[in-house]
Amino acid sequence: MKFIQEYCLCLLDRKMMSTAIKVSLVVGSVLAIVNHGSAILAGTMNRDRWISVGLTYLVPYGVNIHGQYISRKKGC
């Protein structure tokens, strides 16, 4: 339980956020193009697809924050 609380605090840690946002923008954009590029170009995006695109950016953000958190915890 302590791990989850600490991780949640890290999600809004300004020191970690800058790196996580950059990673999220790059990785999220690549994944969004791979997964939804044809629908974007065809103009067939719907609400569910746009929600999926949003989640596509949140996942790399969360993973990067987790990596930074674990790295700091281990003292790397």
C-alpha positions in Angstrom: 0.0 0.0 0.0 2.9 2.4 0.8 4.3 1.8 -2.7 1.0 2.8 -4.3 0.8 6.0 -2.2 4.4 7.0 -3.0 3.9 6.2 -6.7 0.8 8.4 -6.8 2.7 11.3 -5.3 5.4 10.8 -7.9 2.9 11.2 -10.7 2.7 14.9 -9.8 6.4 15.4 -8.8 7.7 18.3 -10.8 11.2 16.9 -11.0 9.9 13.6 -12.6 7.2 15.2 -14.7 9.4 17.0 -17.2 11.1 13.8 -18.3 7.9 11.8 -18.2 6.0 14.4 -20.4 8.8 14.4 -23.0 8.8 10.6 -23.1 5.0 10.5 -23.2 4.8 13.0 -26.1 7.3 11.0 -28.2 6.2 7.5 -27.4 2.5 8.4 -27.3 2.7 10.1 -30.7 4.4 7.1 -32.3 1.8 4.7 -30.8 -1.1 6.9 -31.8 0.1 7.0 -35.4 0.7 3.3 -35.5 -2.6 2.5 -33.9 -4.9 5.2 -35.2 -3.1 6.9 -38.1 -5.2 5.4 -40.9 -8.4 6.5 -39.1 -7.1 10.0 -38.5 -6.1 10.3 -42.1 -9.5 8.9 -43.3 -11.4 11.2 -40.9 -13.1 8.2 -39.3 -12.1 8.9 -35.7 -14.9 8.5 -33.2 -15.2 9.3 -29.4 -13.9 5.9 -28.4 -10.9 6.2 -30.6 -10.0 9.6 -29.2 -10.3 8.3 -25.7 -7.9 5.5 -26.7 -5.5 8.1 -28.1 -5.6 9.9 -24.8 -4.8 6.7 -22.9 -2.0 6.1 -25.4 -0.2 9.2 -24.0 -1.0 8.3 -20.3 0.6 4.9 -20.4 4.2 5.9 -21.3 3.9 8.8 -18.8 3.0 6.4 -16.0 5.6 3.9 -17.0 8.3 6.5 -17.1 7.3 7.8 -13.6 7.4 4.3 -12.3 10.9 3.8 -13.7 12.1 7.0 -12.2 10.5 6.1 -8.9 12.1 2.7 -8.8 15.5 4.1 -9.8 15.4 6.7 -7.0 14.3 4.1 -4.5 17.3 1.8 -5.4 19.6 4.8 -5.2 20.8 4.5 -8.8 
